[in-house]
Amino acid sequence: MTSTVSASEVLPYGEFLTDEHNAIAEMVRDFATREIAPKAAEVDRNARFPVETFKELGKLDLLGLIVPTEYGGAGSDYRSYAIAVEEIGRACGSTGLSYAAHCSLGTNPIKLFGSEAQKKKYLPKLASGEFIGAWALTEPGTGSDASSQKTTARREGDSWVLNGTKQFITNATHADVNIIMAMTDQSLGRKGISSFIVEKGTPGFYVSKVEKKMGMRGSPTASLTMEDCKIPAENIIGEVGEGYKQALTTLEGGRISIGALALGIAQAAFDAALQYAQQREAFGQPIGKFQLIQGYLADMSTQIQAARLLIYHAAWMKDHGKRVTLEGSQGKLYASEIASRVCNLCVQIHGGYGYIEDFPAERFLRDAKLCEIGEGTSEIQRLLIARQLGL
């Protein structure tokens, strides 16, 4: 018997979630169980981006979940989106990561900061799955120091010309729409950063390196290079010099989604560990009857529940127009570290079987680690939290 605990079943009903949220959770869980989970091992083993899944996610309005209805989206709130990320991540970490990157990073900045023309041009296609989105901030040698951008953009008449390289960009190999952060005025530091939309196939813009990763292998990560890449002047998002401020807002929401992804992976690991403990026998009884295993499972369940409450509290705050710099960082930090801890215990409970590919435990552990790194490492989250505490 497997656990069926999910976001819709454990949060205080009426406080964080509504009937609509429960309906979305049930719909996403049903789809993820039928269509995503059965392919998860193959997607990971072959490092294959499941394009067909994204097409289906578009048909279900899930790619445009937080896109307004006037631009072809579902017009739902951030709690609905966190639920979707958790349920998809629970079925397949790779698919959950690419889904979160598409929505939080590749789509949301256009919704939040784009011109009306940009919203009409890109959001309907991003919401439907016709376009896949990516967001490019990180560069070689900069890592967590997002203000030290080496990629440049200079104005030439009715165009911007971009030069530089971005690294560790999720969805880069398949993205039709890429949001690129670049320096428009080096002398201004972070206030000289702007953001631009670069479409796939633009001359001088190409994928320069595809990474081979420890986990999340079905979610492509690659470098993007721009060599005298010329784009129309109207492809700047917002005003010149607003890119860094846009990035902070984008990451603030994105951390909730990575926390939800970590939560989904942790829940999958707990489900697998609980089922194994109930079925695997040693010394004449299921190993779940031994107090040490019971203690592991009790801790795992409690930590997942605590992480879930942090994540959905932050999403609730965001839906109510509140800043979530503190709450988003706390949720992301705790959920990602708990995910690694829970997945490690899942392997331990499986024993030797947890170390081989015949069981998903080892994949859960490999996938979970990324959540402690992506969209701000655990160390960066602690610095952000401390800053919010006035330190």
N, C-alpha and C positions, 0 to 999 in steps of 0.2 A: 504494500500500500504506500503510495507516494503522498507527500504533503501537497496541499492545494492552497496554502497560504499565499495571498497576493495583496497588492496595494488596496484593492477595493474591500478586502475583508478584515483588515486589521486597523485601519485608521478610524478615529472617532467619527461615526456617521453623523452627518449634519454639521460638523464643524469644518472639516477639511474637504470632504467629498459629498457630491450630490448624486441624485439618481442618474444624471447624465454622465458623471464620471464613472459610475459603476457600469453603465452600459458600454462606454468606451473601453473600459478594462476588459470586460467580457468579450467584446468583439476582437480586440487586439490579441488577447490570450488565445482565443479560438483559432485565429489566423496563424499566429506564431507557432502554436502547437502542431497544426496540420501542415503548414507550408515551410516554416523556417527551421524548426528543430530537427526534422528528419535529414536536412541537408547540412547541418552545422559541422559535423565531422569531416565531410567531404570538402566543404568550403575551406575549412582550416587546413586540411591535408594538402590540397592543391593550390592554396593561396589564391583562390578564385573569388573575384568580386561577383556576387550574385545579381547580375543586372535584372534578371527576370523577377526577382523578389521586389526590387525597387519599382518596377513597372506596376506590380500588384499593389504595393503600398500607395502608389499614386492613385490608382483606381479606388482605393478605400478612403481617399482624402487624408491619409496619414502624413504624407509628405508636406501637405499644406495645412496641417493641423492648426498652427498658430498664424497662418496667413489670413487676412481679412477676406470675407466672402466676396467683396467687390473686386478682388484680384484673383478669384478662383480658388480660394482656400476654404477651410472649414470654419474659420473664425472662432476656434476654441481657445481655452485659456491655458496657462502654463502648467496647471495641475494635470490637465488632460495630456499634455505633451510629456510630462514626467512619467505618467502612467504608461504611455506608449513606449518610451525609451526603456523603462524597467521590464515590461513584458517582452519586448523584442530582444533585449539583452539577456533575459533569462533563457530564451530559446537559442540565441547565438550571439556571443560577444562581438564577433566581427561585424555582423549585420547591424547590431545595436550601435556600434561605434560609428559606422558610416552613416547610419540614419541620423544620429545626433549631430554629426559634423555637417551633414546636408542642411538640417533644419536650423540649428543654433548658429552655425558659422557661415554657411554658404547662402542662406536665405534671409535670416533675421536682420542682418545689417542693412539689406536693401529695404526691408519693410520698415525698419526704424529710422534710417537716415537718408534713403534714396529719394530722388526727385519723383514727381508724379509720372513723368515719362519713363523713368527706370522701373518703377513699380509695375506699370502697365506692360512694359516690354518683357520683364523677366519673371515676376512673381507667378503669373498663371502657368508658365512652363515649368518652373521649379516645383510648384504645387502639384502638377499633374504627373511629374516624373519624366516629362519630355526632356527636361534639363536636369543635370546633377550639379550640385554646387560644392565649392571648396573655398576655404579662407586661408590666406597665406600671410602669416606674421613672422614665424620663426625663421631665422637665417643661420648659416654655418658660423659658429663662433660667438653667437649672441645668446641663444638659449632663452633663459628666463628674463634676460635684460631686454625687454621689448622696445625700450626707447632707443637702443643702439642700432638703428636700421642702416644698413649699407646700401640697400637697393635705392636707386634714385629715380626721380621723375622730373623731367624738365619740360617747360611749355615751349612749343614751337608752332606758332600760328594757331590753327584750329585743332591742334593735336597735343597729346602728351607723349613723351618718349621715355620708356622705362628701361633701366638696365640694372641687373643684379640677379641674385639667386636666392630662392626660398627653400627651406629644408624641412623634412618631417611633415609634409602637408597631406592630411587625410583626404582621400578621394581624388587626388591629383591626376591619376592616370585616366580617370573617366569623367572628370568634371567638364561641363560645357561652359559654366560660369565660374570664374575665379575672382575672388576679391583680394587684391594685392595691396599691402601696406608699403609705402615708399616715402623717402625723404624728398620733399619739395624745397626745403630750405635747411641745409645742414647747420647753419649758424644758430637756428632757433631750438635745436635739440628736439625734445619730444613735441614741442609746439610747431615743429616744421614737418611733421608726418601727416600724410594724406592717404586716402584710400581710393582705389580705382577698380573698375570692373574690366577684366580682360577675358575675352571670349576664346574658347578653344579654336585653334586654327589660325589665330592672329599671327602674321609673319613676325619672326623674331621671338616667338614664345613657344617653349617646348618643355617636355618632361625630360630631365637630364639624368636622373638616377632613380631607380626603384629599389626600395629597401627590402631586405630579407629580415624578418622579425621573429622574435621569441614567441610572441602570441598575437592575437588579433590578425592572423595571417590573411584572412579573407577580406580585410579592410585595407585597401591599397594605401601605402605611404610612400611618397616620392618627393624628389626635388623638382622645382620649377625654375627655369632659367629664362631671363629676358635679355635679349641683345638688340638694342635699338628697336625695341618693340613699340610701335606707334599705334596709339588708340585715339578715338575721337575725344575732343575736349569735354564733351558732355558725359564721358564715362567716369568722371570724378564723382565720388559719393559725398554729398554735402559740400562744404566749403574747404578751401585750401587750409591746411593746418589743423583740421578737426579729426584726423585719423586716429591719433593716440587716444583721444577722449572717446571716440567711437569704439575702439578696441577694448577699453576698460569696461564699457557697458556691455559689449558683446560677451566678454569673458565672464562677467558677473552672472549672466543668465546661463552661459554654457557650463559653468561649474555645477549648476543644479542638474543639468542633463548628464554630466559625467558621473555625478553622485548617484543618479538614478540608474545609470548603466552598471555601476559597481554593485548597486543594490540588486539588480536583476541577476548578475553573475553569482553573487553570494547566495541568493535564494535558490538558484539552480544547483549550486554545490550542496546546500543544506538538504534539498529535496533528494539528491542522489545519495548523500551520506545516510539520511534517515532510512531510505528504502533499503540500502545495503545492510545497515545495522539490523533491520527487521528480518532480513532474509538469510544473511550469512551466519552459519552456525560454527561454533567452536566449543570444545569441551561439553558437548551435548546440549547446547542451547544457543539461541540467537545472540550475537555479540552485543546487541542492544540491551540485553539483560545485565551486562556488566556495568558496574557503577562508573568506571572511568569513561566508558563510551557514553553513558547517559550524561555525565558531566560535560563532555565535549559538546554533545548535541544541545544541552540546555544552554550553555554559553553561546553557541552559534545562534540559536533561536533568539535569545535575548539581545544580542548585539545587532542582529539584523533588524529587529523591531525598533531598537533605539535609532539606528541609522535611518530607517524608513520615516520615523517621526521627524527627524531633523530635515530630511529632504523635502517632505511634503509641507512642513511648516514654512520653509523657505519659498516653495512654490506658491503657497497660499499668500504669503506676504507680497510676492511679486504680482500676483493677480489683483491685489488690493493697492497697487501703486506705491508700495514702500520700497526703499532701498534694501538690497539684500547682500551688500558687500560682506558683512559679518556672517550672516546666516548661511549664505551660499558657500562661503569658504569653510565654515564649520561643517556643513553637511557633506561637502565634497571631501574634505580631509578625513572625517570619521568614516564615511561610507567606503571610501577607497581603501583605507587601511584595514577596516573590518573585512572587506571582501578578500583581501590577501590572506588574512588570518583564518577566515572561514574556509577558504579554498585549500589552504595548507592542511587544516584539520580534516577536510574531506578526503584528501590523499591519504592522510595518516589512518583514518578509519578504514579505508579500502585496503590498507597494507600493500602488498606487492602488486595487487591489481590496480591500485591507484597510480602506479608508476608506468603503466603500459597504455598504449593507444586504444586497446579494446574497450576501455572504460573512459568516460568523459572527464574524470577527476583531474587528470594531468592538464587537459586543455583549459579547464576552469582556472587553474592556478596560473598558467601562462598568460591567459587573457586578463586576469584580475590585475596583474602588476602594472599594466599600462595606465590604469585609472589613478595610480599614485604619481604618475608623471605628466600625463596629458592635461592641457589647459591649466597649467600651473602645478608644479611639483608640491609634494607635501610640505617641503621646506618653505616654499613661497606662500602656501596657505597659512602656515603658522606665522609668518611675517605679517601677512595681511590681517590676520586675526589680532595679533599683538598691536598693530597700528590702530585698529578699530577700538581697542581697549585703552587707547591713549598713551601707549608706551613708545 
